[in-house]
Amino acid sequence: MEYEEYKSIYNRLNKPEDVRKMLGEGYDSRLVKTLYVQKTSRDVKKRFHVVKNHTRQMLKDWRNGHSLMEISEKWKFPPILTSMFIFQEDGASKKEFWSYIRDPDSLNKRTAQEIKEVVANDYVYSPDANEDQRLRGIWGEDLLTGWLDGQGITYRTEEDLRGKFQKTPDALLDEPMMFDGRKIYWIESKASFGDNIEFRFNARKQLVPYTEIFGPGIVVYWVGCLKDMECPKDVIVEDYGILEKVLKPCPPE
């Protein structure tokens, strides 16, 4: 994806209703939700403690009749995390709070309705959002294994390699293969969007260590990625289009 198109979408995703609006305009559901999750998660990391320092005021506002969603919108913070701050300030434990999220009808009518509203409007931290992200990860891994199996290429999975190496990719090829004229040893599946922030994080935490242990490899961002990103020399970045390509045997040395 070109940077201008990516930035246009990314800049519009600031609150839950922005997700619904863009889906209504026909944007790809996985792309919109993934970018919203990534943007929201990054903002939470930056502002978590700043917002949490105002929980006493949040609780006061809630007791004065402001809804959990109204307070969430005021602070521009995810609805479930905002609600968790408020409930903990009111004396609930984290375990109790999550039991309310799973079973809001155990609460009084007003609070139950507000919790249901919070859950319905949180695309990042709600149980449904967590399940959606889990299924997206499985979707990406299934695409990768289907692509490799369809070519008759054998490999070991992360589960096969568990405990044998300090870090393990999703697929370590049993034999190195050629991809677009380059020898590769491993492939990593990412059910996220490969923008500069995501790629730099993945490269530092996983991809560069893979190259140091196994040699060159590929990372596939199934939801999409930016074109022309600056990559470490032994990391190839691909998107969904990799399914139209094939791996070839290495020439004899």
N, C-alpha and C positions, 0 to 999 in steps of 0.2 A: 504493500500500500504506500502511496506517496504521502510524504509528511504533511502536506497541506490538508489532504482529506482526513487523515488521522486526527490532526489537531482540531479541525472543524467539529468532528464528532466528540472528541475528548473534552473540548471546552464547553460543550452544551450539557454535559452530564454532571450536574451539581446536586440534584435531589431526586428522590424516588419518582416524582411525577415526570421528570425529564426522561427517565427510562421508558415509562408508559407512552409518552408522547412520541418518542423516536420509534418505538415498536409500531405505533399506529401509523407512522409515516412510511413504514415498510423496510426499515433498516433490519439487518440480520440480527436475530435474537441473541445468538451466542456472542457476536461481536459487541453489541451494545451492553449486555450484562457483564461481560468480561471486563470491558474498559471501565464500567462503573465500579465494579468490585476493586480493580486495581487502583483507580483514582481515590476511592473512598478509604481503602486500606492505608494508602500512603498518607492521606490527610490525618487519619486516626493516629498513626505513629507520631506525627508532628505535634498534634494538639491534645493527645490523650490526657496528660497531666494538667495542662492549662484548663481544659474543660472540667476535669474532675475536681479541681480546686474550687469550683463554684456550685458544688452539689447542695450545699446548705440553702443557697438562694433558689436552686431548682426545686427542692422539696417545698420550700415556702410558697413558690409560685403554684405548685401542684395542689397544695392544701388550700390555696386561695381560689381554686377552680379552673386553672389552666390545665388543658389536657396534656398527656405525655407527648403526643404528636406536636402540639403547639410549642412545647418546650424544646423538643428536638429540632424543630424548624428554626426557632429563635437562635439556638446555638450552632446550627448547621452541623449537627453531629448525628450519627446513625441512631435511629429510634430505639433499638434494643439496648445499645450501650448507654444511651441517655437514661432510659428507664431503669437499667441496672444501677446506675449511680444513685438515682432517686430512691429506689427501694433499699439499697444498702445504707443510705443516709438515714432511712426511716427504721433501720434495725434488722432488716432481712439479711440472711447470709446469701452468698452467691448460689449455693445449692438450692435454697428456698426460692430464689428469684427464677432460676431455670425451671423449677417445678411449676411455677406459675405460667411461664411461657408455654410449657407443654400442656398444661391444664388450666387455662384461664377461668373456666367456669367454677373453679374452687374458690374464687374471690367474689366480692360483692359485685352487684350488677354493673355499676359505673366503672369500676376498675377492670372487670373482665372485658367489657366492651373496649376500653382503651388499650388493653394488652392485645386484643385481637387486631385492633387497628394498627398498632405498632408492628406486630408480626407481619401483617399483610403489606406493610410499607418498607420493610427492611430487606433489601436484595443482597445483603452481605452477611449478616450475622444471625438471621432467623434459621430455624431448623430446615425449612424448605430451601433456603439459599445454600446452606451447608450441603444438603443432599444434591442440589443442582450442581454445585462445584465438584462433588465427589463423582457424580455420574459423567460430568464433562471430562474428568481425568480418565475414567474408564473408557469413554468414547475415544479419546486420543490414543490410549494404549492399544485399543482394539484396531484402530486404523493402522498403527505401526506394525503390529504383529501380523495383520492380514496382508499388508504390503510385502513383508518379508516372507511369510509363508507362501504367498502366491508366486514368489520367484524361486521357491525351493531353497532359500538361504537359511542355514542353521545358526542358532545363536543361543546365548544364555541370558536369562532375564535377571532383573534385580533380585528376585527371590532366590534364583539359583545361585547367585553370587554372594548372598548375604553372609557376612562374617569372614569372607575371604580377602576382601580389599577394604581399604579405609573409606573409599567412596565408589559407588557402583552405578553405571548408567542403566537405562531401561532395557537396552539390548546390546550385549557385547558379542560381536560376530565371532563365530568359531574360526573363521579364516578372514583375513583382510580382503576388502573388495574395492573396486574402482567406482567412483561416483564423479561424473563430470570431469574425468581425467585426473582425479585425485584419489589417493589411497586412503581409505577410512577403516577404522576398527570398531567403532561404537556409534550408537544412535540414541539420543535422548528425546523423549516425547514431552511436550509442554502444552497443556490445554489452556494456555494463556495467550495474550497478545504480546508479541515481541517488539516493544518500543525500547528506546534507549535506556530507560531506568530499569526495566525488567531484564533486559539483556545483560547490562553491566552487573546486576545482582547475580543472575544465573552464572555468568562467566566467572565471577570471583568465587562463588560458593561451590560450583559444580564443574562447569565446562573446562576451565583451565586445569583444575586438578585431574580431570579425566585424561586430558592430553598428556599430562606428566606421568600418569600411571600406564595408560594404554596406547597413546599415540593419537593421531588426528581422528576427528569424528564429526557427526552432524547433530545439530539440535533442530527439532521441528516444532514450530509454533503453529498448531493446528487452527487456531482462531485467526491467524494472520500475523504479519510482521512488517516493519518498515523496510523499505528498499534502501540499499547502499549504506547499511550500518557498518561502522568500523569494527572489524572482528579480529580476535587473536588469530595468528597465522594458521593454527591447526584446528580451527573451529569453522564449520560451514553452517550457515543459517538458511533454513528452508521453511516453507509454509505448506498448506494443503496441496499445492501443486506438485509436491514430491511424488504423489501417487501416480503421476503420469510419466515418471522417470523410472529407470531401472539401474540396478547395480550390476557390474560386470566383473568377471574374474580378473585378478591381477596378472599382468603379463609375466612370463617366466623370467627370472633374474639371470 
